[in-house]
C-alpha cells in the first residue's frame, strides 16, 4: 500500500518510496516492475495523473490530479516556478558555508545545451565517524542538508552536489563509489538518501495555499541514527 499524505475530490498525493518509478518510461519499458501511477490507481479505484516527477531512487512527496483537465493548471505552476520544493539529503563532507546557493549551469542531456540551474541549501546537522572511507583520513564527515531547487533540471540536486564534491550517499549515477560501497558494507544501505519532504502549491480548484509533507523513510532514519545524527522532525 502506498502512503497517501493528502487527498480530496480533485487531488491526491503520496509519499513515494525510493525505487518506485512514477510511470512507465522507455528505459523501463521491458521491465516487469510496478509504477506509482498504476499502484495508486488500483489503490483508490480511479485514474490519476502525475503533476510532476521524482527520480526513481528519490523518495517523498508526489502529487497527482484525479482529473485530466486540472493537470495543465498544476503543470503551469511547476513550469513557472510557483511551486516550492524542499529536499533532504545526506552528503559526504561538510560544506564550507552553512547556507548558500549553488549557481551552476547544467548541460541538457538531450540537446547538450547549458541551462541555468540554481539550488539553495542549508546544513542542518553534521557528524564525524571513526572510519577511513577514502584511505586518506582516520575519520569521515557527513552532513544532513536541506535543499530548495529554484530550477528544475534533470537530476539537478544530485548533479549540483556532485559539482561541489559533496556527493549524496547512495547516488550510483552521480555519487562516489567508495562512499556507496562503505555504506552498503557497514550499514546495509543500498538506496539513495535524497528525499522530497515538502511541496507547496496553489490548489487548482480552491485556490488555497497547500503545504504537503512526507516523513522520512525507514532506511533514511536508520542511517541517520547509525551516524549519530539526532532525531529530526521530518
N, C-alpha and C positions, 0 to 999 in steps of 0.2 A: 504493500500500500504506500502510495506517495503521501508525504506530509503536506496537507493543504493549510496554508497560513492565512489565506483570505478568500472569501467567496461571497458574491451576491448574484443577482439575476443576470448581470452583464459580464462580470469578470471573475476570474479565479487565478490564484497564484499558489505555487508550490515551493517547497524547499528542495530543490533538485539535488539528488545525491551525486557525488563525484563518480564519473564513469558512465553516466547515462546521457545518451545523445538526445538532443531536443527533437529532431526529426530525421528521417532518412536522408542521407546525402550520397553523392556519387562515390565518395571514398568508402562508405559503409554499405553500399547498395547490395553487395552479395553476402554481407554478414548476417547471421541468424541472431540478431540482437533485438532488444526491446528499445522503444523510443518513448520519450516523455509524452509526446502528443497522443500516441495510441494508449499508453497506460492510463493517462488522465481521462481520456475519452471513455475508456471502459470502466474506470472507477466511478465517474459521476454520471455516466449514461447519456452523454451528449457530446457533440463535436466541439473541439476547441481549436483556437488559432493563436499560435505564439506571437506575442507583440515584439519580442526581441530574441536574442540568443545568448547562450552561455557556452563556452568551450566544453567539450565532452569531459575533460578532467576537472573542471571547475564546478564547485557546488554553490548552492544558495538560491536567492530569490529569482523565480522565473514566472513572468506574468503572461496570462492568456486572456483572449477575449472569447466569450461564448457566442458572439455574433460577428459574422464576417464583415458586416457593414460598419462596425465600430473600429475595426482594425486600422483603417487609414488615420483616424484621429489619434490613436496611440503611437503609430509609427512616425507621425509628424513630430510628436513631442521628442522622440528619440533622435530623429534626424536634425531637429533644430536645437538640440542640446538643452531642452527644457526639463529633462529627466535627470535627477541627481542619483548617482550610484556610489555606494561605498563598499569597499572590499577589505578583507583582512588577509594578510599573507605572512608566512614565516620565512625569513630570508637569512642567508649566510651573512655574517658580519654585522657591524653596527655602523649605520650611516654617520657621516661627519656632522651633519646637522639634524636636529630633532624634527624639524619641519622644513619643507621645501617644495619646489616644483621641478619635475623632470620635463624639460622642454627640449625634446629631441625628435626631429622628423624621422618617420619610418617609411621604408620602401613598401609600396603596394605590391603584394605578392603576385598579382596578375599583370598589372601594367608596368611594374618596375619603377614607377614614378615616386618621388619622395612626397610624403604628405605631412602636414602639420600634426603634431601629436604632443599633448601635454597631460601630465598626471601629477596631481598634488599628493603629498604623502606626509604622514606623521608617525614617528616612532612611539609606540605605546609601552612596550616592555623590552628589556634586553636581558640576556643571560650568557653565562660562560660555563662551559663544562670541561672536565679534565680528560678530554680525548684529543688526540692529534689526528685530525681528519685530512691533513694536507701533507704531512711529512716534514713540516717546517716549524710548527709551534707546538708547545706542550698542551695547550688548551685550544678550544674552538668557541667562537662567539656567534650568537644569533639574535635576531630582532623580530618582534611581532610588530608589523607595520599596518597602519590604516591607509588606504589609497582611494583617491577620488579621481577617476579619469575625466578630463574635460573634453576629450575627443573619444571617438570610438573605433580606433583602428584594430585590425586583426591581431590578436594576442598582444595588445598594447601594453598591458601591465607587465606581462611576462617578459616582453622584449625590452621595456624600459628598465626593469630591474636588472636584467642581464647586462644592459649597457653600463650600468653602474657597478657591475660585478657583485651585486647583492642578489645572487640567484635565489629564486623561490625553491624551497625544498620540495622535492618530488617532481620537479619540472623536467621531463625526459627530453623535451624538444629544445628548450632554451636554457636549461639549467646546467648544473655542474655534476658530472657523472660520479666523481669521488664522494660528493656530499650525498647524493641519492643512494649510492651503494652503502655508505656508512649508516644512514637512517634505516635502510631496509635490513641490514645485518644486525644493528644494535637494537632497533625498536620495532622491527617488522613492518615498517611503513612502506607502502607501495603506491600511495596516492599523492596527488598534487595538493599542497597546502595553500590553496587560494580559494577564498570563499566570499561570495557576494552576500553581505549580511543586511544591506538596506537599500531600498529603492523608493524614491519619492517621485510622484507624478500627479497630474490632474485627472480626476475621473472623467471619462469622455461623456458621461450622461449627467451625473450630479454636479460636475464642475468643482467638486471638493478636492482639497489637497490631501492626498493619501500618502502615508508612510508605512511601508511594509518591512518587516524584519524577519530574518531567518536565522535560527540558532545554529551555532557551530555543530558540525558533525562529530560523532564519537571519536573518529581517528584523529581529528584535528585537536580536540580537547585532550585526548590521551597523550599526544605528542608534546603539547604544552606542559602537561604535568610531568612527563618524563624529563623535560628540560628544566624543571623548577620554575616555570613561569606561573605566577599567581593566577588563580581562577578569575576570569573576567566576565562581565555581564553581556556576553554576546551569544 
